Amino acid sequence: MLLVIHRRHALGLIAAATALPARAFANVAPQRSEIRESLAKRFTDDGTEGTFVGYKVEDYLVIASDTVRSGEARLPASTFKIPNSLIALETGVVEDPDKDVFKWDGVVRPIEAWNKDHTLRSAIAASAVPVYQEIARRIGAERMQTFVNLLEYGNRNIGGGIDQFWLTGDMRIDPVQQIDFIDRLRRGVLPVSKRSQDLVRDIIPTTKVGDSVIHFKSGLLDAAHGSLGWMVGWADKGDAPTVFALNIDCREQRHVADRMTLTQACLSDIGAI
């Protein structure tokens, strides 16, 4: 109880100091925050709009590009594959992320990597939407809602279809909430089994930048839903982790690739890689 009070007190300090919408940090304890216009300039220089929020764990420091968009809730798109994987493992829909196979349904889709059989590990690497839609259908609405509530994920609203709610439906999450969820997974303190958290941390894609490792999951909404791109995860630089969330308006095709380019640039700007 004392820890909860301390965290909420930290939230109040942050809100008073910068108006950063850090209300979602119910499960971490940032004590300082900064708004850096140089991070916002990264997006304008790229010809678009977006936001970046980083939580430097060892410094108890939140660094954000703005005080508005960082608190605006959007559809999570394929970043929901992280909780979806956890729930699949917890419910037994997936027993082994390397051995359980989801057979390709034979429907040829524009992304070639989706047109084959997948395990959970290969599906998250390819961000194979059809596989995760099948996983969600097997989980079912009742169990999905139970676990989304348990994980305190976003607005917890799975309306709009069991295989669509994170793509076109009613689920919403803001960058600060993304960081809160990712940091709990990183620390292994989510209210699910240690095994499920260990396995999901292991299957999340990584990329090495110098002496740092970035653990990440991307997301992308279609044009009808705003062409919003996400990149969420954490960067390990020695013993100093930084949890991050970025979203960007993908106004041009090049902006899809810029999700990672800008993530690395922002992480570098704040000394996280």
N, C-alpha and C positions, 0 to 999 in steps of 0.2 A: 504493500500500500504506500509506503514512504517513497518507493521508487516511482510509482505512478504520479504521486503528488509532485515530486521533483521534476519529472518530465513535463508535466503540464505547466509548472512554473517556468520552465525553460521556454516553452512555447509562448507564454505571455511576454517574456522578455524579448523574444525575437519579433513578435508582432508589433510590440511597442517601438522597437528600435528601427525597424525597416519596413513594416507593413507586409513583409513576406508572408504569404499564406501558408504557414507551416502547421496549420491545425492538424494535419494528418500525421504528424510525428508523435503519435500516441505511444509508440513502442521504442523510440530511441530518445536520446537526450542531448540534442544540440544546444549549445549554450551561447553561441555567437553566430551572427550571419552578416553577409556582405552582399550588396548588389554591385555588379561590375558591368559598366556600360561597354567595356571592351568585348565582353562576351556577346552582348546584343549586336554589336557591330559585325561580328562574324556572320550573322544571318543577313543583315542588310547588304554587306559586301558581296554576298552570294546571290543577291537578287531575290530574296524571299523573306519570309518571317518565320520565327521560331522561338524556342526557349530552351535554356539549359539550366539544370540545377545539379549541383554536386554536393555531396555530404562527405567531408573529410573526417573520417571516423576518429582518428587519433587526436585530432585537434578540436573535436566537438564543434565543427564549423560548417555551416551551410553557406554555399556561394551560389548566387543565382544571377541570371542575366536580366531579370526584371521582377516586378512585384505583381504583375497582372496575369500574363499568360501562364506563368509557373503555377498558378492556382486554378486554371481553367480545366474543367474535366472534359475529356474527349473519349471516344470509343478506343478501347485498348488495342484493337486489331490483333496481330499475331503475338504481341507481348503476352496475351492471355494464354499462350501455349505453356508458359511456366506454371501458373496454377493448374491449368488443365492436366499437365503431366503429373503434378503432385496428387491431384484428385484421382487420376487414373490408377496410380500406384496404391493409393490408400484404399480404394474400393476393390482392388483386384482385377479391374478391367485390363490392366497390364501387370503381369507378374515379374517379367524380366525385360528390361529395356533393350537388351541385345538379342533376345531369342524369340520373343513374341512377335509374330509377323502379321501385318495388316496387308492383305492381298489387294493389289490394284484392281479397281472395278472395271477396267477396260475403257473407260472414258478418256479420250485424248484431250488434254488441257494445254493451254499455251505455255505453261512452265514445264519444260521437259523433265525436270527432276521429280515432278509429281507423278509421272506416268510409269510407275514401277511399284513393286512391293516395298514396304518400309517396316523397319522396327521403330520403336519410340526414339532411339538415338538418331537414326538417319532421318526420321520425319521432322524432328526439331531442327536439325542441321539444314534441311532443305526447306524448312518452314512450310511443310506440306499441309495445306488447309484441308483437303478432303480427308486425310487421315485423322486429323484432330476433330473434324466434324463427326466422323464415325465414332471416335472415342467419346465425344460428348453425348451422342445418342445412346451409347452403351451405358454410360454413367446414369443418364436419365435426369429429368428435371428435379425430382425430389432430392436425390442425393447431391446433385450439383448445387442446388440452393443451400442445402445444409452446410456443405464445405465452403462455399463462397462466403457464407455468414461467418463460419468458424475462422476463416483466414482473414476476415475483415477486409475483403478486397474491394476497392473502389466504392461505388454506391450500392453494391450487392444486388443489383437488379438484373435478373436474367430473362427479363421479358423480351419478346421478339423472336422466339424460336430457340429450341435447345441447341441447334447447330448454327445459329446466326447471331446470338445476342451480343457477342463481342465484335462482330463484323458490321452488322447493320441494325442491331437491336437497341436495347435500353441500357446496357452496361456502360458506365462512364468511370474514368479514373483520371486524376490530374498528376502532373509530374512529381509533386511532393508525396502523394500517396504511393506512387510507383516506387519511390526511394524507400519509403517506410516498409513496404512489402518485401522488396529485394533485400534490404538490410536484414530483416528478420530471417529470410531464407539463408543469406550468407552466414549469419551467426548460428543457424540451426535452432532457432527458438520459436518457429511456427508451431501451432498446436496440432501437429501431425507427427507421425513416427520419424525417428532419427533416420531410419533406412530410406524412407521416401525422400527426405530432404538431401541426404547424402547422394542418392542416385540422381536427383534432378540437378544438383550442383555439378555433378560429373558430366551430364549430357549437354548442359548448356554450352553453346559454341564459345570458343576462345580465339584470340589472336594475340600474338606477341609483338610488342613495340619496345625495342631496346631491351632494357632490363625489367620491363613491366609486362603483365599479362592482363588483358581485358576480357572479362567474361560478359557476354552480351546476348541480347535477343532483340531483333528488329521487328518492326510492324509496319504495315502499309495499308491504308484504306483506299478503296477505289474512288474514281472521280465523283461518283454520285454521292459519296459521303465525305468529300472534302480533300481527297488525295493527301491525307495526313500521313507523315512518316514518323515512326518512333525508333528510338534506340535506348534501351535501358540495360542496366547491369552494374558491374563493379570492376574497378581496376586495382590490381595488387602491385604495389611498388615496394619491394622488400616487405617490411612488416607494417606498411602504411596503406590500408585500403581506402578507396574512395568510391562511394556509391553514387550513381548518376542516372539522370533521365533527361532525354532530349526529345523534343518533337519539332517538326518542320513542315511547312507547307510545300509539298512537292509540285511546284508550279510547272516545272519542266522535268523531262526524264532524267537529266543529269542530277537533279536533287535527290533522287532515290539513292544513288551512290554517295551523295554528299552527307547522308545520315552518318556514316562511319567517319568520313573525312572531318566533318565538323565536330563529331564527338571527340575524336583524337585531338583536334586543335584546341577544343575547350578544356579537355583534361590536361593538356600540356600547359595551357595558360594558367591553370590553377596549381600547377606543380604536382599533378596526380600521376603523370607518366613522364 
